[in-house]
Amino acid sequence: MKWPFSRDEDNPSDARKRHMMVEQQIRARGISDELVLDAMRRVPRHEFIPATFQDVAYTDGPLPIGNDQTISQPYMVAVMSEALQVEAGMKVLEIGTGSGYQTAVLAEMGLEVFTIEVIQKLADDAEELLSGYENIHFRCGDGRQGWPEAAPFDGIIVTAAPKSVPEVYVEQLAIGGHLVIPVGGFSQQLYVFEKATDGSLEGGSRFGVRFVPLV
């Protein structure tokens, strides 16, 4: 597979599954941002999961990717991507590269993506798979520190849950930018915040979620 993903190499069956995934699991639940929908039609989710689960790659749920980590439910990827409220050319920080699926969706949306993964194996595999993208910057390390030298970011998306919102993310978010983050321990909520002109966060929780802890 060559990246960015080429439609010329697409399997018609996989393309139909992605189309159905977008229409039935995502658009039908209220996601309307065409930048998000188009990206998720293009990115082959089955390439980001182990071979043993590829036959259920387009079903409505998370799947294991090894190292006690999961690839998020497609709808959750869409919700979080739309909640960023970004446009092509903007700069976003992703905390938790995982398999790289969310990363690829953001890149296909035309964003400049700075992505951090704490688990070396996942970081290496994702960087190799997505090496054809010139708009993705990779780092293996502690995502709780953010990426200060690349800040400020127009959006920050976090795919693992801290107990509270790290202040460093607030500092590295641009005024008017959005932070999309699950927060909590056993009980978690997905929060969407916008950074106000005085530097404070405005917004609140959307719904209950379950993500791996931010470590």
C-alpha positions in Angstrom: 0.0 0.0 0.0 1.3 3.4 -0.9 0.5 6.5 1.1 -1.2 8.9 0.9 -3.9 6.4 0.0 -4.3 6.1 -3.8 -7.8 5.4 -5.1 -6.1 3.7 -8.1 -5.1 0.9 -5.7 -8.4 0.6 -4.0 -10.3 -2.7 -3.7 -13.9 -2.1 -4.8 -15.2 -4.2 -1.9 -13.3 -2.2 0.6 -14.4 1.0 -0.9 -18.1 -0.1 -0.6 -17.6 -1.1 3.0 -16.1 2.4 3.7 -18.9 4.1 2.0 -21.5 2.1 4.0 -19.6 2.8 7.2 -19.7 6.5 6.5 -23.3 6.6 5.5 -24.8 4.2 8.1 -22.5 4.7 11.1 -21.4 8.3 10.8 -23.6 10.6 8.6 -26.8 8.9 9.9 -25.8 9.9 13.4 -25.5 13.6 12.5 -21.9 14.1 11.4 -22.1 16.6 8.5 -18.6 18.0 8.0 -17.7 16.9 4.5 -14.0 17.3 5.2 -14.4 14.5 7.8 -16.7 12.4 5.7 -14.5 12.5 2.6 -11.4 11.7 4.6 -13.1 8.6 6.2 -14.2 7.4 2.8 -10.6 7.4 1.7 -8.6 6.0 4.6 -8.7 2.2 4.6 -9.3 1.3 8.3 -8.4 -2.4 7.7 -4.8 -1.4 7.1 -4.5 -0.1 10.7 -5.5 -3.3 12.6 -4.1 -6.8 12.9 -4.9 -9.2 10.1 -7.0 -11.3 12.5 -9.5 -8.5 12.8 -9.5 -7.1 9.2 -12.7 -8.8 8.3 -14.6 -6.7 10.9 -12.6 -3.5 10.2 -15.7 -1.5 9.1 -18.0 -2.6 11.9 -19.4 -0.2 14.5 -16.9 -0.6 17.4 -13.3 -0.3 18.6 -10.8 -3.1 17.9 -7.6 -4.2 19.6 -4.3 -3.2 17.9 -1.9 -4.8 20.4 0.0 -3.4 23.5 -3.3 -3.2 25.3 -4.5 -0.4 23.0 -7.4 -0.1 20.7 -8.4 1.7 17.5 -11.4 3.8 18.2 -14.9 3.2 16.9 -15.3 4.9 13.5 -18.1 7.1 14.8 -15.9 8.3 17.7 -13.1 9.2 15.2 -15.7 11.2 13.2 -17.1 13.0 16.3 -13.7 14.0 17.6 -12.5 15.1 14.1 -15.6 17.2 13.5 -15.4 18.7 17.0 -12.0 20.2 16.2 -13.8 22.7 13.8 -10.8 23.0 11.6 -10.1 23.8 8.0 -7.5 22.5 5.6 -4.1 24.0 6.2 -4.5 24.4 10.0 -2.2 22.8 12.5 -3.3 20.2 15.0 -1.7 18.2 17.8 -2.7 14.6 18.3 -2.0 12.9 21.7 -1.9 9.1 21.2 -1.0 8.1 17.6 -2.0 4.5 18.3 -2.2 2.6 15.0 -2.3 5.9 13.1 -5.9 5.7 11.8 -7.0 9.0 13.4 -3.7 10.5 12.3 -4.4 9.5 8.7 -7.9 10.9 8.8 -6.6 14.3 10.1 -3.9 14.3 7.4 -6.5 13.5 4.7 -8.5 16.5 6.0 -5.6 18.6 4.8 -4.3 19.4 8.3 -0.7 19.6 9.4 -0.6 17.0 12.1 1.9 16.7 15.0 1.3 13.3 16.6 2.8 11.8 19.8 2.8 8.2 20.9 4.3 6.9 24.1 4.6 3.2 23.1 7.6 2.8 20.8 6.2 -0.2 18.8 3.0 1.6 17.9 4.9 4.8 17.1 7.3 3.1 14.8 4.6 1.1 13.0 2.4 4.1 12.5 5.3 6.2 11.2 6.3 3.5 8.7 2.7 3.1 7.5 2.2 6.8 7.1 5.6 7.7 5.8 4.2 9.0 2.5 2.5 11.9 4.2 4.5 15.1 4.2 2.0 16.8 6.5 2.5 14.4 9.5 5.2 14.9 12.1 5.9 12.0 14.5 7.3 11.8 18.0 7.6 9.0 20.5 7.4 10.3 24.0 5.3 11.6 26.9 2.2 13.2 25.3 1.4 14.9 28.6 4.1 17.4 27.7 2.5 18.3 24.4 4.8 19.7 21.6 5.8 23.1 22.9 8.2 24.1 20.0 5.4 23.6 17.4 2.7 25.4 19.4 0.3 27.1 19.2 -2.1 24.7 17.6 -5.4 25.4 16.0 -6.7 22.2 17.5 -5.7 19.5 20.0 -7.2 16.0 20.0 -6.4 13.6 22.7 -7.2 9.8 22.3 -6.4 8.7 25.8 -8.0 9.9 29.1 -6.3 12.0 31.8 -8.0 12.4 35.2 -8.2 16.2 34.5 -7.3 18.5 31.6 -3.5 19.1 31.5 -2.7 22.8 31.7 0.0 22.3 29.1 -2.7 21.7 26.5 -4.4 24.9 27.3 -1.1 26.8 27.0 -0.3 25.2 23.6 -3.8 25.8 22.1 -4.3 28.9 20.0 -6.9 31.5 20.9 -10.1 30.3 19.2 -8.8 26.7 18.9 -10.6 23.6 20.1 -9.5 21.0 22.5 -11.2 17.6 22.2 -10.4 15.3 25.1 -11.8 12.4 27.2 -11.5 13.1 30.9 -12.0 10.8 33.9 -11.0 7.5 35.4 -13.5 4.6 35.4 -16.2 7.1 34.4 -15.2 9.3 31.5 -16.8 12.1 29.5 -15.8 13.5 26.1 -15.1 17.3 26.5 -14.9 19.9 23.8 -13.5 23.3 24.7 -12.7 26.5 22.9 -9.9 28.7 24.1 -11.3 32.2 24.8 -9.4 35.5 24.2 -8.6 35.6 27.9 -6.9 32.2 27.8 -9.7 30.3 29.6 -11.5 27.3 28.2 -15.2 27.5 27.3 -17.3 24.4 26.6 -18.3 21.2 28.3 -19.0 17.5 28.1 -20.7 15.8 25.1 -21.3 12.2 26.4 -19.8 9.3 28.2 -16.9 7.5 26.6 -14.3 4.8 27.5 -10.7 5.4 26.5 -7.4 3.9 27.7 -5.7 6.1 30.4 -3.3 8.8 29.3 0.2 7.6 30.5 
